[in-house]
Amino acid sequence: MKDITSKLINLFKQGYCTPQIARIAKKIKEPSTTIHYNIKKLEREGKIISYKGVFDYKKIEEGHVTFILVNLSDDNYGEPEGVAQELAKDPRVESIDICTGDYELIIKLRTKDIDEYYEWIKNTVHKFKFSKSYSITSLKQVKTEFVELK
């Protein structure tokens, strides 16, 4: 049988997942039709944006996580949204937030290893001319996407 694992992982990351209505109904002891109606209502109201898979990232070779705190250069300081939107196009950027305090951006970057991280940060600092960046590497993830990991 053809191995399409990487294609499925990429689609699941992009939100190509659906809720398991029968499992939810069993868990909360409500009819499937009630679950379906309420999920559709949450989607219409924009409260649910997407569904995605939660992975054991080490098993899919994306186990290196770095949180990067960024100071923007004077050229980009007044336009953090533009920089953030450009950075968000990179599939390795798991999340990016504009924040208050000593830094303007917090980036969560997921890479295969430290070498891939190094190439990313080197190129990104050069491209966006960050005035300062501070990196924190995750040693072990205990909870992600509201799911506790074992």
MARGU-728947 format. One line per 10 residues: number of its first residue (from 0); their letters; for each residue x, y, z of N, C-alpha, C. Coordinates in nm, 3 decimals, m for minus. Each point is the difference from the previous one (the first is absolute). Example, Ala and Ser with C-alpha at 12.3 -4.5 7.8 and 13.67 -1.06 7.14 Angstrom:
<atoms>
0	as	1.319 m0.569 0.780 m0.089 0.119 0.000 0.090 0.120 0.000 ~ m0.035 0.105 m0.072 0.082 0.119 0.006 m0.077 0.109 0.073
</atoms>
This chain:
<atoms>
0	mkditsklin	0.084 m0.117 0.000 m0.084 0.117 0.000 0.089 0.124 0.000 ~ m0.042 0.104 m0.067 0.075 0.124 m0.014 0.005 0.075 0.133 ~ 0.117 0.050 0.038 0.018 0.074 0.125 m0.022 0.149 m0.028 ~ m0.109 0.054 0.052 m0.030 0.142 m0.018 0.003 0.074 0.134 ~ 0.075 m0.053 0.095 0.006 0.055 0.135 0.033 0.148 0.000 ~ 0.103 0.041 m0.072 0.040 0.141 0.004 m0.109 0.091 m0.058 ~ m0.069 m0.047 m0.102 m0.110 0.079 m0.056 m0.113 0.017 0.102 ~ m0.032 m0.109 0.070 m0.106 0.007 0.102 0.040 0.093 0.114 ~ 0.123 m0.010 0.047 0.047 0.087 0.108 m0.014 0.146 m0.039 ~ 0.043 0.034 m0.122 m0.011 0.139 m0.046 m0.145 0.046 m0.006
10	lfkqgyctpq	m0.089 m0.085 m0.047 m0.142 0.037 m0.005 m0.059 0.016 0.140 ~ 0.035 m0.090 0.091 m0.051 0.010 0.137 0.049 0.128 0.066 ~ 0.122 0.042 m0.027 0.053 0.125 0.054 m0.077 0.120 m0.052 ~ m0.054 m0.012 m0.121 m0.073 0.111 m0.062 m0.148 0.001 0.036 ~ m0.043 m0.095 0.079 m0.138 0.001 0.046 m0.092 m0.096 m0.071 ~ 0.053 m0.094 m0.074 m0.084 m0.099 m0.069 m0.033 m0.116 0.094 ~ m0.066 0.033 0.108 m0.046 m0.100 0.097 m0.146 0.028 0.029 ~ m0.070 m0.099 0.047 m0.140 0.019 0.039 m0.019 m0.056 0.141 ~ m0.095 0.056 0.074 m0.023 m0.052 0.135 m0.060 m0.141 m0.007 ~ 0.030 m0.079 0.098 m0.052 m0.137 0.007 m0.129 0.003 0.082
20	iariakkike	m0.108 0.027 m0.071 m0.129 0.025 0.064 m0.046 m0.119 0.085 ~ 0.016 m0.121 m0.050 m0.045 m0.118 0.076 0.078 m0.012 0.132 ~ 0.130 0.025 m0.003 0.080 m0.007 0.123 m0.039 0.109 0.098 ~ m0.026 0.120 m0.053 m0.040 0.111 0.086 m0.135 m0.030 0.064 ~ m0.094 m0.051 m0.079 m0.134 m0.033 0.051 0.009 m0.101 0.114 ~ 0.083 m0.101 m0.020 0.017 m0.103 0.103 0.062 0.060 0.126 ~ 0.100 0.086 m0.018 0.073 0.058 0.114 m0.091 0.090 0.085 ~ m0.082 0.084 m0.065 m0.083 0.093 0.077 m0.146 m0.044 0.011 ~ m0.028 m0.121 m0.051 m0.133 m0.060 0.012 m0.111 0.091 m0.055 ~ 0.022 0.043 m0.123 m0.100 0.080 m0.074 m0.017 m0.064 m0.137
30	psttihynik	m0.117 0.018 m0.064 m0.022 m0.057 m0.133 0.095 0.062 m0.104 ~ 0.037 m0.081 m0.099 0.088 0.046 m0.108 m0.058 0.120 m0.073 ~ m0.133 0.001 m0.018 m0.062 0.113 m0.071 0.018 0.131 0.078 ~ m0.010 m0.008 0.132 0.021 0.118 0.085 0.144 0.049 m0.012 ~ 0.094 m0.094 0.003 0.142 0.034 m0.014 0.023 0.067 m0.136 ~ m0.050 m0.062 m0.105 0.019 0.054 m0.135 m0.058 0.141 m0.012 ~ m0.121 0.021 0.048 m0.064 0.131 m0.005 0.085 0.106 0.071 ~ 0.046 m0.034 0.121 0.076 0.097 0.079 0.137 0.030 m0.061 ~ 0.063 m0.100 m0.058 0.128 0.023 m0.068 m0.020 0.093 m0.119 ~ m0.103 m0.026 m0.080 m0.028 0.085 m0.117 m0.030 0.144 0.044
40	kleregkiis	m0.070 0.016 0.110 m0.030 0.133 0.054 0.129 0.072 0.039 ~ 0.090 m0.070 0.071 0.128 0.059 0.038 0.082 0.041 m0.123 ~ m0.005 m0.081 m0.105 0.071 0.032 m0.124 m0.061 0.124 m0.066 ~ m0.133 0.006 m0.010 m0.068 0.117 m0.061 0.033 0.128 0.074 ~ 0.006 m0.009 0.132 0.028 0.117 0.083 0.147 0.039 m0.003 ~ 0.083 m0.081 m0.066 0.143 0.030 m0.008 0.077 m0.034 0.126 ~ m0.062 m0.072 0.092 0.067 m0.038 0.124 0.097 m0.116 m0.022 ~ m0.032 m0.086 m0.095 0.093 m0.105 m0.043 0.051 0.042 m0.137 ~ 0.129 0.019 m0.009 0.062 0.043 m0.125 0.041 m0.121 m0.084 ~ 0.056 m0.101 0.067 0.052 m0.116 m0.073 0.022 m0.115 0.097
50	ykgvfdykki	0.024 m0.116 m0.055 0.036 m0.118 0.078 0.137 m0.044 m0.049 ~ 0.083 m0.047 0.091 0.131 m0.047 m0.044 0.043 m0.119 0.083 ~ 0.093 m0.075 m0.057 0.054 m0.114 0.071 0.101 0.045 0.104 ~ 0.009 m0.073 0.109 0.104 0.022 0.101 0.097 m0.116 m0.013 ~ 0.125 0.031 m0.021 0.100 m0.100 m0.035 0.099 m0.028 0.112 ~ 0.062 m0.116 m0.006 0.123 m0.026 0.074 0.109 0.048 m0.095 ~ 0.044 0.123 0.018 0.087 0.066 m0.098 0.135 m0.068 m0.017 ~ 0.048 m0.067 0.103 0.127 m0.073 m0.015 m0.015 m0.111 m0.104 ~ m0.117 m0.063 m0.001 m0.022 m0.112 m0.092 m0.016 0.046 m0.145 ~ m0.030 0.128 m0.021 m0.010 0.049 m0.138 0.119 0.093 m0.033
60	eeghvtfilv	0.105 m0.013 0.078 0.127 0.073 m0.021 m0.016 0.151 0.001 ~ m0.080 0.049 0.095 m0.015 0.143 0.021 0.006 0.029 0.150 ~ 0.092 m0.066 0.069 0.004 0.005 0.145 0.079 0.114 0.061 ~ 0.065 0.083 m0.080 0.078 0.111 0.055 m0.086 0.126 0.002 ~ m0.030 0.050 0.119 m0.086 0.117 0.015 0.078 0.113 0.065 ~ m0.010 0.116 m0.062 0.067 0.119 0.052 m0.101 0.113 0.006 ~ m0.001 0.069 0.113 m0.078 0.123 0.014 0.098 0.115 m0.020 ~ m0.034 0.089 m0.090 0.091 0.109 m0.035 m0.068 0.132 0.032 ~ 0.065 0.078 0.085 m0.048 0.133 0.034 0.075 0.098 m0.090 ~ m0.072 0.089 m0.065 0.060 0.084 m0.103 m0.024 0.148 0.026
70	nlsddnygep	0.107 0.079 m0.017 m0.011 0.145 m0.010 0.013 0.034 m0.147 ~ m0.096 0.076 m0.049 0.002 0.042 m0.139 0.093 0.120 m0.018 ~ 0.054 0.012 m0.120 0.084 0.115 m0.030 m0.086 0.125 m0.008 ~ 0.062 0.116 m0.001 m0.074 0.126 m0.011 m0.086 0.002 m0.125 ~ 0.048 m0.062 m0.108 m0.075 m0.002 m0.126 m0.133 m0.074 0.014 ~ m0.004 m0.105 0.081 m0.119 m0.085 0.012 m0.077 0.018 0.129 ~ 0.051 0.085 0.090 m0.060 0.011 0.133 m0.147 0.040 m0.004 ~ m0.037 0.089 m0.091 m0.138 0.046 m0.008 m0.091 m0.092 m0.079 ~ 0.054 m0.109 m0.053 m0.079 m0.091 m0.084 0.020 m0.146 0.042 ~ m0.027 m0.032 0.128 0.022 m0.138 0.044 m0.093 m0.100 m0.068
80	egvaqelakd	m0.121 0.044 m0.037 m0.094 m0.091 m0.067 0.055 m0.049 m0.133 ~ 0.060 0.089 m0.076 0.055 m0.037 m0.130 0.112 m0.101 0.013 ~ 0.090 0.022 0.095 0.109 m0.094 0.023 m0.057 m0.133 0.047 ~ m0.094 0.005 0.094 m0.060 m0.124 0.052 m0.071 m0.078 m0.110 ~ m0.074 0.068 m0.086 m0.070 m0.069 m0.108 0.098 m0.064 m0.098 ~ 0.110 0.067 m0.026 0.101 m0.056 m0.090 0.065 m0.123 0.063 ~ 0.034 0.009 0.128 0.059 m0.114 0.070 m0.097 m0.117 0.010 ~ m0.128 0.029 0.016 m0.103 m0.104 0.015 m0.015 m0.086 m0.125 ~ 0.048 0.046 m0.112 m0.007 m0.078 m0.124 0.092 m0.121 0.003 ~ 0.100 0.002 0.087 0.094 m0.112 0.011 m0.068 m0.114 0.078
90	prvesidict	m0.011 m0.119 m0.057 m0.070 m0.110 0.068 0.067 m0.045 0.130 ~ 0.125 0.037 0.021 0.069 m0.036 0.125 m0.038 0.092 0.114 ~ m0.057 0.116 m0.031 m0.046 0.092 0.104 m0.135 m0.050 0.049 ~ m0.001 m0.055 0.120 m0.123 m0.057 0.055 m0.093 0.107 0.052 ~ 0.057 0.104 0.059 m0.081 0.112 0.045 0.087 0.125 0.005 ~ m0.067 0.113 m0.009 0.070 0.128 0.011 m0.096 0.099 0.063 ~ 0.049 0.070 0.101 m0.082 0.096 0.073 0.070 0.134 0.003 ~ m0.077 0.107 m0.011 0.048 0.135 0.022 m0.024 0.027 0.148 ~ 0.099 0.050 0.070 m0.012 0.008 0.146 0.050 0.133 0.055 ~ m0.023 0.018 0.129 0.048 0.117 0.071 0.124 m0.038 0.078
100	gdyeliiklr	0.066 0.097 0.056 0.117 m0.028 0.081 0.129 0.030 m0.074 ~ 0.102 m0.076 0.031 0.133 0.027 m0.055 0.016 m0.045 m0.145 ~ m0.092 m0.081 m0.050 0.009 m0.052 m0.137 m0.132 0.026 m0.073 ~ 0.008 0.006 m0.132 m0.120 0.027 m0.080 m0.068 m0.127 m0.049 ~ 0.076 m0.107 m0.022 m0.055 m0.125 m0.052 0.046 m0.118 0.084 ~ m0.088 m0.101 0.009 0.037 m0.131 0.053 m0.032 m0.100 m0.110 ~ 0.101 m0.074 m0.041 m0.015 m0.098 m0.107 0.023 m0.139 0.059 ~ m0.088 m0.093 m0.033 0.022 m0.139 0.036 0.038 m0.071 m0.130 ~ 0.123 m0.046 m0.005 0.054 m0.063 m0.120 0.022 m0.148 0.025 ~ m0.046 m0.081 m0.093 0.014 m0.146 0.011 0.085 m0.047 m0.117
110	tkdideyyew	0.116 m0.059 0.034 0.092 m0.049 m0.102 0.042 m0.143 0.031 ~ 0.068 m0.059 m0.097 0.048 m0.138 0.018 0.108 m0.005 0.108 ~ 0.093 0.095 m0.004 0.113 m0.004 0.092 0.062 0.138 0.014 ~ 0.105 0.009 0.079 0.067 0.127 0.026 0.062 0.059 m0.126 ~ 0.045 m0.085 m0.092 0.059 0.050 m0.125 m0.104 0.072 m0.085 ~ m0.119 m0.057 m0.010 m0.105 0.067 m0.077 m0.042 0.131 0.068 ~ m0.006 m0.002 0.133 m0.029 0.123 0.074 0.105 0.106 m0.029 ~ 0.126 m0.038 0.005 0.109 0.095 m0.022 m0.011 0.066 m0.138 ~ m0.026 m0.078 m0.102 m0.015 0.056 m0.135 m0.120 0.094 m0.006 ~ m0.110 m0.038 0.065 m0.119 0.084 m0.001 0.028 0.133 0.068
120	ikntvhkfkf	0.057 m0.002 0.119 0.021 0.124 0.075 0.101 0.089 m0.071 ~ 0.104 m0.060 m0.055 0.102 0.077 m0.073 m0.063 0.074 m0.118 ~ m0.078 m0.071 m0.079 m0.064 0.060 m0.118 m0.108 0.102 0.039 ~ m0.077 m0.030 0.103 m0.111 0.087 0.039 0.050 0.130 0.062 ~ 0.101 m0.008 0.085 0.057 0.121 0.059 0.052 0.091 m0.111 ~ 0.066 m0.060 m0.098 0.054 0.077 m0.112 m0.114 0.061 m0.083 ~ m0.101 m0.080 m0.034 m0.109 0.045 m0.087 m0.082 0.113 0.063 ~ m0.035 m0.015 0.129 m0.086 0.098 0.066 0.078 0.100 0.084 ~ 0.131 m0.016 0.005 0.088 0.093 0.072 m0.046 0.020 0.145 ~ m0.023 m0.113 0.070 m0.036 0.010 0.140 0.112 0.074 0.074
130	sksysitslk	m0.037 0.089 0.089 0.104 0.069 0.076 0.053 m0.089 0.113 ~ m0.086 m0.093 0.044 0.041 m0.093 0.106 m0.093 m0.119 m0.002 ~ 0.055 m0.117 0.028 m0.084 m0.119 0.018 0.055 m0.080 0.117 ~ m0.090 m0.063 0.070 0.035 m0.080 0.117 m0.074 m0.132 m0.015 ~ 0.073 m0.110 0.005 m0.060 m0.132 m0.024 m0.004 m0.083 0.127 ~ m0.110 m0.073 0.013 m0.018 m0.095 0.111 m0.036 m0.134 m0.063 ~ 0.080 m0.101 0.025 m0.025 m0.132 m0.057 m0.079 m0.085 0.099 ~ m0.105 m0.063 m0.049 m0.081 m0.090 0.081 0.075 m0.133 0.015 ~ 0.014 m0.048 0.122 0.066 m0.128 0.024 m0.098 m0.116 m0.008 ~ m0.123 0.023 0.049 m0.102 m0.104 m0.005 m0.137 0.065 0.010
140	qvktefvelk	m0.088 m0.038 m0.090 m0.135 0.053 0.001 m0.089 m0.093 0.081 ~ m0.073 0.057 0.096 m0.085 m0.077 0.089 m0.147 0.010 m0.042 ~ m0.037 0.112 m0.059 m0.138 0.022 m0.043 0.002 0.087 m0.125 ~ m0.081 m0.036 m0.098 m0.011 0.078 m0.122 m0.143 m0.002 m0.048 ~ m0.045 0.112 m0.054 m0.136 0.006 m0.055 m0.101 m0.055 0.099 ~ 0.019 0.027 0.127 m0.089 m0.043 0.108 0.001 m0.152 0.022 ~ 0.100 m0.069 m0.056 0.010 m0.145 0.017 0.127 m0.029 0.080 ~ m0.016 m0.074 0.110 0.116 m0.039 0.079 0.071 m0.113 m0.072 ~ 0.133 0.011 m0.004 0.082 m0.102 m0.067 0.059 m0.092 0.104 ~ 0.024 m0.123 m0.043 0.056 m0.100 0.092 0.144 m0.024 m0.029
</atoms>
